[in-house]
Amino acid sequence: MADQLIRATAAEGGIRAVGVITTRLTEEARLRHKLSYVATAALGRTMAAGLLMASNMKRTGSRVNVRVKGDGSLGGILVDAGLDGTVRGYVANPSVELPPNSKGKLDVGGAVGSGYLYVVRDIGYGYPYSSTVELVSGEIGDDVAHYLVSSEQTPSAIVLGVFVGAGGVTAAGGLLVQVLPKAARDEALVATLESRVAALAGFTPLLQAGKTLTEIFNDLLGDMGLVIFPESQMLRFHCGCSFDRVLGALKILGEAELQDMIIKDDGAEATCDFCGRVYQASSDQLAELIVDLQTESPIKRKV
């Protein structure tokens, strides 16, 4: 099943629902970063959450940055997701592995630990909106739901899942259901929705059972005036890094540092944290950067 996002409404527009399948892009992240089982689950959940949060932005080019910083052995997670359906991310310590938790599942909460969730929304102009909340469990889903309620005052339920085995990621994705202001006062509606979401046996078991996003929405909201938007959006792991950007970053180091790289290392090597791509700059290319810096410097004239 292709990685995709679909949107829906229910209760005459009082409920907003978004679902994502992210199996392939999570597997790509696992391979790129050589992730352990628990690191795959942690990053996969966060990438799905980022795509879900970015889906309600309006302006083309809008993006969401999600940073999970805990005191656990994973060290932290950083994800960048866009309204255009692209996402990238990494974990600080990709090889960390932990025993299963008390429920026999991957111990993402233990790997993340206690700390904070940082969210930055960039709508493409002006100053990005940023917010910070304390982690509730480190399991990502609970933490993102807490952020949405605390920082955006929107009652939300979010279900995230990643199933990874010896052969890689076979199911990943998530579901976000939000009660909008026009329906938030309907306590019976909110209670029914909370009960149904809580009754879900996770998200990946539904995918593994062959359920589509449309079928999952129908099971959850089919008797509440469900309207599923006909357009589905394709999702993919994508990083906008490039060799030109690497050269630009090296140039910022200045002449002395560049010259030192030429003498000591005969060039420079840079690795993109987000996608793991390695870039090599030769000594000649570094020398060209030095020439550019000298050319750009103000000409000193004697008076």
Secondary structure as the mmCIF struct_conf table of DSSP 4:
data_model
#
loop_
_struct_conf.conf_type_id
_struct_conf.id
_struct_conf.beg_label_comp_id
_struct_conf.beg_label_asym_id
_struct_conf.beg_label_seq_id
_struct_conf.end_label_comp_id
_struct_conf.end_label_asym_id
_struct_conf.end_label_seq_id
STRN STRN1 GLN A 4 ALA A 10
TURN_TY1_P TURN_TY1_P1 ALA A 11 GLY A 14
STRN STRN2 ILE A 15 ILE A 21
HELX_RH_AL_P HELX_RH_AL_P1 THR A 23 HIS A 33
TURN_TY1_P TURN_TY1_P2 LYS A 34 LYS A 34
HELX_RH_AL_P HELX_RH_AL_P2 TYR A 37 ALA A 54
TURN_TY1_P TURN_TY1_P3 SER A 55 ASN A 56
BEND BEND1 ARG A 59 ARG A 59
TURN_TY1_P TURN_TY1_P4 THR A 60 GLY A 61
STRN STRN3 ARG A 63 GLY A 70
BEND BEND2 ASP A 71 GLY A 72
TURN_TY1_P TURN_TY1_P5 SER A 73 LEU A 74
STRN STRN4 ILE A 77 GLY A 82
TURN_TY1_P TURN_TY1_P6 LEU A 83 ASP A 84
BEND BEND3 GLY A 85 GLY A 85
STRN STRN5 THR A 86 VAL A 91
BEND BEND4 ALA A 92 ALA A 92
TURN_TY1_P TURN_TY1_P7 PRO A 94 SER A 95
TURN_TY1_P TURN_TY1_P8 SER A 102 LYS A 103
BEND BEND5 GLY A 104 LYS A 105
HELX_RH_AL_P HELX_RH_AL_P3 VAL A 108 VAL A 112
BEND BEND6 SER A 114 SER A 114
STRN STRN6 GLY A 115 ASP A 122
BEND BEND7 GLY A 124 TYR A 127
HELX_LH_PP_P HELX_LH_PP_P1 PRO A 128 PRO A 128
STRN STRN7 TYR A 129 GLU A 134
BEND BEND8 VAL A 136 ILE A 140
HELX_RH_AL_P HELX_RH_AL_P4 GLY A 141 GLU A 152
STRN STRN8 SER A 156 GLY A 165
TURN_TY1_P TURN_TY1_P9 ALA A 166 GLY A 167
STRN STRN9 GLY A 168 VAL A 179
TURN_TY1_P TURN_TY1_P10 PRO A 181 ARG A 185
HELX_RH_AL_P HELX_RH_AL_P5 GLU A 187 ALA A 199
BEND BEND9 LEU A 200 LEU A 200
BEND BEND10 PHE A 203 PHE A 203
HELX_RH_AL_P HELX_RH_AL_P6 THR A 204 GLN A 208
TURN_TY1_P TURN_TY1_P11 ALA A 209 GLY A 210
HELX_RH_AL_P HELX_RH_AL_P7 LEU A 213 LEU A 221
TURN_TY1_P TURN_TY1_P12 GLY A 222 GLY A 225
STRN STRN10 VAL A 227 ILE A 228
BEND BEND11 PRO A 230 PRO A 230
STRN STRN11 GLN A 233 MET A 234
STRN STRN12 ARG A 236 PHE A 237
HELX_RH_AL_P HELX_RH_AL_P8 PHE A 243 ILE A 252
TURN_TY1_P TURN_TY1_P13 LEU A 253 LEU A 253
HELX_RH_AL_P HELX_RH_AL_P9 GLU A 255 ASP A 265
BEND BEND12 ASP A 266 ASP A 266
STRN STRN13 GLY A 267 THR A 271
TURN_TY1_P TURN_TY1_P14 ASP A 273 CYS A 275
STRN STRN14 VAL A 278 SER A 282
HELX_RH_AL_P HELX_RH_AL_P10 SER A 283 GLU A 296
BEND BEND13 SER A 297 SER A 297
HELX_LH_PP_P HELX_LH_PP_P2 PRO A 298 LYS A 300
#
